[in-house]
Amino acid sequence: MTCCRLGTFTLRVHEFLQASHNCLDAHRTHTKAALYDASINHGFDGMKDLIRKANTALGNSGQVAPVIGYNGITESAWLQKFLEKRRDVLAADSTWVEAVDRVAAYEKQRRVGNWDLGTALRNDVRARDCWGTTYPASGYTVRNINPDGTWSTPSSYTYSCQ
């Protein structure tokens, strides 16, 4: 698959992950998942626009793919900026404002270093837990999500971005 063929939004998950490795220079599963999720909400072009915004914020506005490795920028630093830009886009849109917690779930996994998504994760996080400002709560049901895709509902939890 070549980068020029990515314009069609009919990519399957496998094709997207391969394309993200070949064209977007995303190396870790967590970053690929965040990009895929953004493409679902914003479309492929919207995701590319978020990539451009993150790159610009990191000092390389001419770059099309993530600037991982450019001037010492780590994948963690790039993903942090990408998630912040996505958070801002969602928060500014009345249709999507309650979806900012979705971005917070990716930020939590970035902060705890679950890069390969090889350990179970819990979506017990809200945007306000990560970024210290007032965002509306999504009301998402908290789940434990295992690497194999199975899930359960915890009997108790504490919201946190750590």
C-alpha positions as CSV (number, residue, x, y, z in Angstrom):
1,M,0.0,0.0,0.0
2,T,1.3,3.4,-0.9
3,C,0.7,6.7,0.9
4,C,-1.1,8.1,-2.1
5,R,-3.8,5.5,-1.8
6,L,-4.7,6.4,1.8
7,G,-7.2,8.9,0.7
8,T,-10.0,6.4,0.7
9,F,-11.6,5.9,4.1
10,T,-12.4,2.3,3.4
11,L,-9.2,1.1,5.0
12,R,-9.5,-2.0,7.2
13,V,-7.7,-1.9,10.6
14,H,-4.8,-4.0,9.3
15,E,-4.3,-1.8,6.3
16,F,-4.5,1.3,8.4
17,L,-1.9,0.0,10.8
18,Q,0.4,-0.9,8.0
19,A,-0.1,2.5,6.4
20,S,0.5,4.2,9.7
21,H,3.9,2.4,9.9
22,N,4.9,3.0,6.3
23,C,3.5,6.5,5.8
24,L,2.9,8.1,9.2
25,D,6.1,6.9,10.9
26,A,4.2,5.7,13.9
27,H,6.1,2.8,15.5
28,R,4.2,1.9,18.7
29,T,0.8,0.2,18.9
30,H,-0.5,2.9,21.2
31,T,0.3,5.7,18.7
32,K,-1.3,3.7,15.9
33,A,-4.4,3.1,17.9
34,A,-4.7,6.8,18.7
35,L,-4.3,7.7,15.0
36,Y,-6.9,5.1,14.0
37,D,-9.3,6.3,16.6
38,A,-8.8,9.9,15.4
39,S,-9.5,8.8,11.8
40,I,-12.8,7.3,12.9
41,N,-13.9,10.5,14.5
42,H,-12.4,13.1,12.1
43,G,-12.0,11.1,8.9
44,F,-8.6,10.5,7.4
45,D,-8.1,14.1,6.2
46,G,-9.1,15.3,9.7
47,M,-6.5,13.0,11.2
48,K,-3.9,14.3,8.8
49,D,-4.8,17.9,9.8
50,L,-4.3,17.0,13.5
51,I,-0.9,15.5,12.6
52,R,0.0,18.8,10.8
53,K,-1.1,20.8,13.9
54,A,0.9,18.6,16.2
55,N,4.0,18.9,13.9
56,T,3.6,22.7,13.7
57,A,3.3,22.9,17.5
58,L,6.6,21.0,17.7
59,G,8.4,23.2,15.2
60,N,8.1,21.4,11.9
61,S,5.1,22.7,10.0
62,G,6.3,21.4,6.7
63,Q,6.3,17.7,7.8
64,V,3.3,15.6,6.7
65,A,3.9,12.5,8.8
66,P,4.5,12.7,12.6
67,V,7.9,14.3,13.4
68,I,9.1,11.4,15.6
69,G,12.8,11.6,15.8
70,Y,13.0,15.1,14.3
71,N,15.3,17.2,16.5
72,G,15.1,14.6,19.2
73,I,11.3,14.6,19.5
74,T,10.3,11.3,21.0
75,E,7.1,9.4,20.1
76,S,5.8,10.2,23.6
77,A,6.3,13.9,23.1
78,W,4.7,13.8,19.6
79,L,1.7,11.8,20.8
80,Q,1.2,14.1,23.7
81,K,1.0,17.1,21.3
82,F,-1.3,15.2,18.9
83,L,-3.7,14.3,21.7
84,E,-3.7,17.8,23.0
85,K,-4.6,19.1,19.5
86,R,-7.3,16.4,19.1
87,R,-8.7,17.3,22.6
88,D,-8.9,21.0,21.5
89,V,-10.8,20.1,18.3
90,L,-13.3,17.9,20.1
91,A,-13.8,20.4,23.0
92,A,-14.5,23.2,20.5
93,D,-17.2,21.2,18.7
94,S,-20.6,20.9,20.4
95,T,-21.2,17.6,18.7
96,W,-18.0,16.1,20.1
97,V,-17.3,18.0,23.3
98,E,-18.3,15.0,25.5
99,A,-15.9,12.8,23.6
100,V,-12.8,14.5,25.0
101,D,-12.7,11.7,27.6
102,R,-11.9,9.4,24.7
103,V,-8.7,11.3,24.1
104,A,-8.0,11.2,27.9
105,A,-7.9,7.4,27.8
106,Y,-5.1,7.6,25.2
107,E,-3.3,10.2,27.3
108,K,-3.5,8.0,30.4
109,Q,-1.9,5.1,28.5
110,R,0.8,7.4,27.2
111,R,1.6,8.6,30.7
112,V,1.7,5.1,32.2
113,G,3.8,3.8,29.3
114,N,1.5,1.1,28.0
115,W,3.0,1.5,24.5
116,D,2.3,-1.9,23.2
117,L,-1.1,-2.1,24.8
118,G,0.1,-5.5,26.2
119,T,-1.3,-5.0,29.6
120,A,-5.0,-4.5,30.5
121,L,-6.2,-0.9,30.6
122,R,-9.0,0.8,32.4
123,N,-10.8,3.7,30.9
124,D,-11.3,5.3,34.4
125,V,-10.1,8.7,33.2
126,R,-11.7,12.0,32.2
127,A,-10.2,14.9,30.3
128,R,-10.4,17.0,33.4
129,D,-8.2,14.4,35.2
130,C,-5.4,14.8,32.6
131,W,-5.5,18.5,31.8
132,G,-6.8,20.1,34.9
133,T,-9.5,22.2,33.3
134,T,-13.2,21.8,33.1
135,Y,-14.5,19.5,30.4
136,P,-17.9,17.8,30.6
137,A,-17.8,14.2,31.7
138,S,-18.7,11.7,29.0
139,G,-20.6,9.3,31.2
140,Y,-18.7,6.4,29.6
141,T,-19.0,3.2,31.6
142,V,-15.7,2.3,33.1
143,R,-14.3,-1.0,31.8
144,N,-11.2,-3.1,32.2
145,I,-10.1,-3.9,28.7
146,N,-7.7,-6.8,28.2
147,P,-5.2,-7.1,25.4
148,D,-7.2,-9.9,23.8
149,G,-10.3,-7.6,23.6
150,T,-12.3,-9.1,26.4
151,W,-13.5,-6.7,29.0
152,S,-15.2,-6.5,32.4
153,T,-16.8,-3.8,34.5
154,P,-14.9,-3.1,37.7
155,S,-16.8,-3.0,41.0
156,S,-14.9,0.1,42.0
157,Y,-12.5,2.7,40.5
158,T,-11.0,6.0,41.0
159,Y,-10.7,8.5,38.2
160,S,-7.1,9.4,37.4
161,C,-4.7,10.1,34.5
162,Q,-1.9,8.1,36.1
